[in-house]
Amino acid sequence: MNKNAFISIVIAVLTPLLSAENAIDPAERMADSMVYIESSRVGWEQLQPWRQTGVATVGTYGTAVGPTAVLTTAAPLSNAVSIRVRRHDQNEFIPAEITVIDYEANLCLLELDETAVQTPLKPVVFSDKFIRNRELTAFRLGSDGDITQARATLDRAEVRFSTVSFARQLQYVLTSPSRSTGAGELYCLDDVPVGIACWSSDSEVGLIPAETINRFLTAAAGTPYRGFGAIGFETTPLLDPAVRKYLQLPEDQRDGIYVTSVYTMGTGHLDLLAGDVILSIDGHRLNAHGRYEDQRYDRLGFEHLIARVPVGQTLEFVIWRNEKEESVDVEVLDIDAGKMLVPYYIYDRRPQYLVTGGFVFQVLTRDYMTLWGDGWQGKVPPHLFQYFRDRAFGPTDQRSDIVLLSYVLPTEANLGYHQLGRLVVSSVNGTDIGSFQHLYDALNDRSDRPFHVVEFELDSPTVVIPKAQLDAIDQQVMSLYGISEPSYIH
């Protein structure tokens, strides 16, 4: 048999097999990689923090990244008390537990109970392919066990705020989705996974891209998990020629973004100063808007240069300071939302509070301010909102919490104080209050002084709480208002 005849036979044999493989519905090929996630969530009321909210069940979507490991978005799993997963070929739900959850990246890694998994999942590998104006295919396994598909067009990449935290991360933005998209749906380019959905509207879909996902999975394999870098400073565009001249920047220097303030946490807070001009990060020149030219994505916000580097590594910042150019090695740091002066969120734990004499004390958080409803930023009392707007990222050793007298539960022991509320505590018994622990210790003082004296900011009235029969009054308040515990502190 000659060579050409042999090749003809091989082609004749393989062609039907290859055609059969290509004929398989893409949804069927993804079947062993898709799961439906059902999460039962219980939170805590902000106004009555001793009370839990009702159990809510939330459904979302996940993708296998290991034989029993599933990747999804973090938001639907906040405050989860139980999680179970369904596969396309298994009617019984499979218990699952959170391995790592990162609200700044909006990513969560689940581990399935391997004793309940009949056959291993088929893990996918994410690729950072990025081709503008190409159609992407979405896959999700519904609660009914069926896999559905959708289409959308990859339009651009940009740095955007996370939907669940203060972080600014790289996202792909898709346009013209063929149907509504749920969080956690897998999107593929030419059958190659490139990201999972994290938000959607009627006209656009946001994806957490493979670049971020792969960094998360790598970090999740380490102990402890260290998260993503976050900026520790505020900036503003440096467009005004007069300001550039005031800073003594060279006339031919058109790059650089102005640092308006520096936090007490996050990347750069130890190395930068208000008034610095950042000219470049990691060799990438920043324009006056703080954007740089990325080889793959074109112009991106400088935040991506920080978020893409593992926590603990260093980046070279070239800055303009004191009328000259300097190079500064900056350690990449993350931000723990729970350690903010005004926490952006408190997921997976209950709020701190203390009730004594009918006075309800709490910690100011962003969640607390959302009690004012839609558009809360314009409704929250200004003396509270300014802490969130201007000082949320500025905790110090002297002040790590903003402590409030939230409101007063009326009793005969607090007559005259019933209308007080939303006041920032400045001192108790002459001691400055810089944390909720300070308040707790001061109001549990067992000294011989007959009163607790609580003072507030803004020249608000002073509260005097008699100690006599305070224990009996607290028991009465707990019984009358259904308070299970008089206090909770982390």
C-alpha positions in Angstrom: 0.0 0.0 0.0 1.5 3.4 -1.0 1.6 6.4 1.3 -1.2 8.3 -0.3 -3.6 5.3 -0.1 -2.8 4.9 3.6 -3.5 8.6 4.3 -6.8 8.3 2.4 -7.9 5.4 4.6 -7.0 7.2 7.8 -9.0 10.3 6.7 -11.9 8.1 5.8 -11.9 6.5 9.2 -11.3 9.6 11.3 -13.7 12.0 9.5 -16.9 10.5 10.8 -15.5 10.3 14.3 -14.4 14.0 14.3 -17.8 15.0 12.8 -19.6 13.1 15.5 -17.5 14.9 18.2 -18.2 18.3 16.6 -21.9 17.4 16.3 -22.2 17.0 20.1 -24.3 19.9 21.5 -21.9 22.3 23.3 -24.2 22.2 26.3 -23.7 18.5 26.5 -19.9 18.9 26.5 -20.2 21.3 29.4 -22.7 19.2 31.4 -20.1 17.7 33.8 -18.6 21.1 34.5 -21.8 23.0 35.4 -23.6 23.0 38.8 -26.6 24.8 40.3 -26.0 26.3 43.7 -28.7 26.8 46.4 -27.7 28.9 49.4 -29.8 29.4 52.5 -28.9 32.8 54.1 -29.7 34.3 57.5 -28.7 37.9 58.3 -29.1 40.3 61.2 -31.4 43.3 61.4 -29.5 46.6 61.4 -31.9 48.5 63.6 -32.5 45.6 66.0 -29.2 43.8 65.8 -30.2 41.2 68.3 -32.7 39.8 65.8 -32.0 37.6 62.9 -33.7 38.1 59.5 -35.8 35.3 58.1 -34.1 32.5 56.1 -33.8 33.3 52.4 -33.0 30.9 49.7 -30.9 32.1 46.8 -30.0 30.2 43.6 -26.9 30.9 41.6 -24.5 29.1 39.2 -21.1 27.5 39.4 -18.4 26.0 37.3 -16.1 23.1 38.2 -12.4 23.9 38.7 -11.6 20.6 40.3 -13.1 17.1 40.8 -15.1 18.4 43.8 -14.2 22.1 43.6 -16.6 24.8 42.3 -16.1 28.4 41.4 -18.8 31.0 41.7 -19.4 34.6 42.7 -19.2 35.6 46.4 -22.3 37.9 46.6 -25.0 35.3 46.6 -23.2 33.3 49.3 -22.9 36.1 51.8 -24.3 35.2 55.2 -24.8 31.6 54.1 -25.8 29.0 56.7 -26.1 26.1 54.4 -25.1 25.4 50.8 -26.0 22.6 48.5 -25.3 21.9 44.9 -27.1 20.1 42.1 -25.6 18.4 39.0 -27.3 17.7 35.7 -27.2 13.9 36.2 -27.8 13.6 39.9 -31.2 14.5 41.4 -29.9 14.5 45.0 -28.4 17.8 46.2 -24.8 17.6 47.3 -23.7 19.4 50.5 -21.0 22.0 49.9 -18.8 24.3 52.1 -17.0 27.5 51.4 -13.3 27.0 51.1 -12.3 30.6 50.3 -14.5 33.7 49.8 -13.2 37.1 48.7 -15.8 39.8 48.6 -13.4 42.3 47.0 -12.8 40.0 44.1 -16.4 38.8 44.3 -15.2 35.2 44.0 -15.9 32.1 46.0 -14.4 28.6 46.0 -16.7 25.8 47.2 -15.8 22.2 48.1 -18.4 19.5 47.6 -18.9 16.6 50.0 -16.9 14.0 48.1 -18.9 11.2 49.7 -22.0 12.5 48.0 -20.5 13.0 44.6 -21.2 10.0 42.4 -18.7 10.9 39.7 -16.0 13.6 39.7 -16.8 16.9 38.1 -15.0 17.8 34.9 -12.9 20.9 35.7 -12.5 23.7 33.2 -9.4 25.8 32.6 -9.8 29.5 32.2 -7.9 31.3 29.4 -7.2 35.0 29.2 -8.2 35.2 25.6 -9.6 38.7 24.7 -10.8 39.5 21.2 -13.0 42.5 20.8 -16.3 42.2 19.0 -16.3 38.4 19.2 -19.5 36.6 20.2 -19.2 34.7 23.5 -21.4 31.8 24.6 -22.8 31.5 28.1 -23.7 28.3 29.9 -25.6 27.7 33.1 -27.2 24.7 34.8 -30.7 25.6 36.0 -32.5 24.4 39.1 -34.4 22.0 36.8 -31.1 20.3 35.8 -31.2 21.6 32.2 -28.3 23.5 30.7 -29.2 26.6 28.8 -27.0 28.8 26.5 -26.9 32.5 25.7 -24.9 34.8 23.5 -23.3 38.2 24.0 -20.6 40.3 22.3 -17.3 41.1 24.0 -17.1 44.8 23.8 -14.3 46.1 26.1 -12.3 45.7 29.2 -12.3 48.3 32.0 -11.6 48.8 35.7 -14.9 49.1 37.5 -16.1 49.1 41.1 -17.1 45.7 42.4 -20.9 45.3 42.9 -20.3 44.1 46.5 -17.3 46.0 47.9 -15.2 49.1 47.6 -12.6 47.4 45.3 -11.9 48.4 41.7 -11.1 45.4 39.6 -10.7 44.5 35.9 -13.9 43.4 34.2 -15.0 42.5 30.7 -18.1 44.2 29.5 -20.3 42.4 27.0 -23.1 43.9 25.0 -26.4 42.7 23.4 -27.0 39.7 25.6 -29.6 37.3 24.1 -31.2 36.7 27.5 -30.9 37.8 31.1 -27.7 36.7 32.8 -27.3 35.3 36.3 -24.3 35.7 38.6 -21.8 32.9 38.1 -22.7 32.0 34.5 -19.7 30.7 32.5 -18.8 32.6 29.3 -16.7 31.0 26.6 -14.9 32.3 23.5 -14.6 29.6 20.9 -15.5 27.0 23.6 -12.7 28.3 25.8 -13.8 29.6 29.2 -12.8 33.3 29.6 -14.8 34.5 32.6 -17.9 34.3 34.8 -20.8 36.8 35.0 -20.9 39.2 38.0 -23.6 41.7 37.0 -26.0 42.3 34.2 -28.5 44.7 32.8 -30.8 44.6 29.8 -28.1 45.7 27.5 -24.8 44.7 29.1 -23.1 41.9 31.1 -20.0 42.2 33.3 -17.5 39.4 33.6 -14.8 38.6 36.1 -12.1 37.6 33.6 -9.8 34.6 33.6 -6.9 36.8 34.6 -8.5 37.5 37.9 -10.0 34.0 38.3 -6.6 32.3 37.9 -4.9 34.6 40.4 -7.7 33.9 42.8 -7.4 30.1 42.4 -3.6 30.3 42.8 -3.9 32.4 46.0 -6.7 30.1 47.3 -4.2 27.2 47.1 -2.0 28.9 49.6 -2.3 29.3 53.3 -3.3 31.8 54.5 -5.2 33.3 51.6 -4.0 36.8 51.2 -6.4 38.3 48.6 -5.8 41.1 46.1 -4.0 44.4 46.4 -6.1 47.5 47.0 -5.2 51.1 46.6 -4.5 53.0 49.9 -4.9 56.5 48.5 -7.3 58.8 46.6 -6.4 60.5 43.3 -7.8 63.2 41.0 -6.9 64.0 37.4 -4.1 66.4 36.9 -5.4 68.5 34.0 -5.0 72.1 35.2 -1.9 73.7 33.8 -1.8 76.1 36.7 -1.6 73.2 39.2 1.1 71.5 37.1 3.1 74.7 37.1 2.6 75.1 40.9 4.0 71.7 41.4 7.0 72.7 39.3 6.5 69.8 36.8 8.5 70.2 33.6 6.6 71.9 30.8 7.1 68.8 28.6 5.7 66.5 31.3 2.1 65.6 30.4 1.8 62.4 32.5 0.9 61.8 36.1 -2.1 61.7 38.4 -2.4 63.8 41.6 -2.6 62.1 45.1 -5.2 64.0 47.1 -5.2 62.0 50.3 -3.6 58.9 51.8 -5.4 56.2 53.8 -4.1 54.4 56.9 -4.4 51.1 55.1 -3.9 49.6 51.7 -1.2 49.8 49.0 0.9 53.0 49.2 -0.4 54.3 52.5 3.1 53.9 54.1 5.0 55.4 51.1 2.9 58.1 49.4 2.0 61.6 50.6 -0.9 63.8 49.7 0.5 66.1 47.0 2.5 63.5 45.3 2.1 63.0 41.5 2.3 59.4 40.4 4.1 59.3 37.1 4.3 55.5 36.6 3.7 52.2 38.2 5.7 49.1 37.4 7.1 50.8 34.3 3.7 51.8 33.0 3.3 55.6 32.5 0.1 57.0 33.8 -1.7 59.8 31.9 -3.4 62.7 33.7 -6.5 60.6 34.2 -4.5 57.7 35.8 -4.8 55.4 32.9 -2.0 53.4 31.2 -1.6 51.6 27.9 -2.2 47.9 28.4 -0.9 45.6 25.7 -4.0 43.5 25.6 -6.8 45.8 26.8 -5.7 49.3 25.6 -6.3 52.0 28.2 -7.0 50.8 31.8 -7.1 52.4 35.2 -4.0 52.2 37.2 -5.8 50.1 39.9 -5.3 47.1 37.7 -1.5 47.4 38.0 -1.9 47.0 41.8 -4.7 44.3 41.8 -2.8 42.0 39.5 0.2 41.7 41.8 0.2 39.2 44.8 -0.1 40.8 48.2 3.3 41.1 49.8 5.2 41.8 46.6 6.6 45.3 45.7 5.9 47.6 42.8 8.1 50.5 41.7 6.3 53.8 41.8 7.9 56.8 40.1 6.5 59.9 41.7 7.0 63.7 41.6 7.7 65.0 45.0 9.3 68.2 46.3 9.9 69.4 42.8 11.9 66.3 41.7 11.3 62.8 40.4 11.7 59.9 42.8 11.5 56.1 42.7 9.7 54.4 45.6 9.3 50.6 46.2 5.7 50.1 47.4 4.5 46.9 49.0 1.2 45.6 47.7 -1.3 45.4 50.5 -5.0 44.4 50.7 -7.7 46.1 52.8 -9.7 44.2 55.4 -13.2 45.7 55.2 -13.8 44.8 58.8 -11.0 47.0 59.9 -12.2 50.1 58.2 -13.2 53.0 60.4 -16.7 52.7 58.7 -16.9 49.1 57.4 -18.1 48.9 53.9 -19.9 45.6 54.7 -20.2 43.1 57.5 -20.9 39.7 55.9 -21.1 36.4 57.7 -21.2 37.8 61.3 -23.7 39.8 63.4 -23.4 43.5 64.1 -21.9 44.7 67.4 -24.4 46.3 69.9 -24.9 47.1 73.5 -28.2 47.8 75.3 -28.2 49.3 78.7 -30.9 51.4 80.5 -32.8 51.3 77.2 -30.0 53.1 75.3 -29.0 51.2 72.2 -25.4 51.6 71.1 -24.1 50.4 67.8 -21.1 50.7 65.4 -21.5 52.9 62.3 -21.2 50.8 59.1 -22.3 51.3 55.5 -24.9 48.6 56.1 -26.4 50.7 58.9 -26.6 53.7 56.7 -28.6 51.8 54.0 -31.5 51.8 56.5 -32.3 55.2 54.9 -33.3 53.3 51.8 -32.7 54.1 48.1 -30.5 57.1 47.6 -29.3 56.8 51.2 -26.2 58.8 50.5 -28.4 61.9 50.3 -30.6 61.0 53.3 -28.1 59.9 56.0 -27.5 62.7 58.5 -24.5 64.7 57.3 -22.5 64.2 60.6 -22.7 60.4 60.0 -22.2 60.4 56.2 -19.0 62.5 56.4 -17.3 59.7 58.3 -18.1 57.3 55.5 -17.3 59.7 52.7 -14.1 61.2 54.1 -12.7 58.9 56.8 -13.8 55.3 56.1 -10.3 54.1 55.2 -8.6 56.1 58.0 -8.7 54.0 61.2 -6.0 54.8 63.7 -4.7 53.2 66.9 -6.7 55.8 68.8 -10.0 55.4 66.8 -11.0 52.2 65.1 -14.8 52.5 65.3 -17.4 55.2 65.1 -19.7 54.4 68.1 -23.3 55.6 68.0 -26.2 56.0 70.4 -28.5 54.6 67.8 -31.8 55.3 69.6 -33.5 54.9 72.9 -36.0 52.3 74.0 -38.4 54.1 76.3 -38.5 53.2 79.9 -39.2 55.1 83.1 -35.5 55.2 83.7 -34.6 57.2 80.6 -37.4 59.9 80.7 -36.3 63.0 78.8 -34.0 61.1 76.5 -36.5 59.3 74.3 -36.0 61.4 71.2 -32.2 61.1 71.2 -30.6 59.0 68.4 -28.0 58.8 65.7 -25.4 60.6 67.9 -21.7 59.8 67.8 -20.3 59.0 71.2 -17.2 61.0 72.2 -16.6 59.9 75.8 -18.0 57.8 78.6 -17.2 58.6 82.2 -14.5 61.0 80.9 -12.7 58.4 78.8 -12.5 59.0 75.0 -14.3 56.3 73.1 -12.3 55.1 70.1 -13.7 51.6 69.7 -16.7 49.6 70.6 -14.5 47.7 73.1 -13.8 51.0 74.8 -17.6 51.6 75.1 -18.2 48.1 76.4 -15.5 48.3 79.0 -16.7 51.8 80.2 -20.3 50.8 80.5 -19.4 47.7 82.4 -17.4 49.7 84.9 -18.1 48.5 88.5 -16.6 51.4 90.3 -18.4 53.2 93.1 -19.4 56.2 90.9 -23.3 56.4 90.9 -23.7 57.3 87.2 -22.5 56.6 83.7 -22.0 59.9 81.9 -22.1 59.6 78.1 -21.0 62.6 76.0 -21.5 63.1 72.2 -20.1 65.1 69.4 -21.7 68.3 68.0 -22.6 69.7 71.4 -25.4 67.2 71.8 -27.0 66.7 75.2 -25.1 64.6 77.8 -26.7 61.4 78.9 -26.6 60.4 82.5 -27.4 56.8 83.3 -28.0 55.9 87.0 -26.3 52.7 88.0 -28.8 52.1 90.8 -31.1 49.2 89.8 -29.5 49.2 86.3 -29.4 45.4 86.2 -33.1 45.2 87.0 -33.9 47.8 84.3 -31.9 45.9 81.7 -33.8 42.7 82.5 -37.0 44.6 82.1 -35.9 46.1 78.8 -34.8 42.7 77.5 -38.2 41.2 78.4 -40.3 44.1 77.1 -38.5 44.4 73.7 -37.6 40.8 73.1 -33.9 41.2 73.3 -32.1 37.8 73.7 -28.7 39.2 74.7 -27.9 42.6 76.2 -24.8 42.9 74.1 -22.6 41.4 71.4 -19.0 42.3 70.7 -16.5 40.7 68.2 
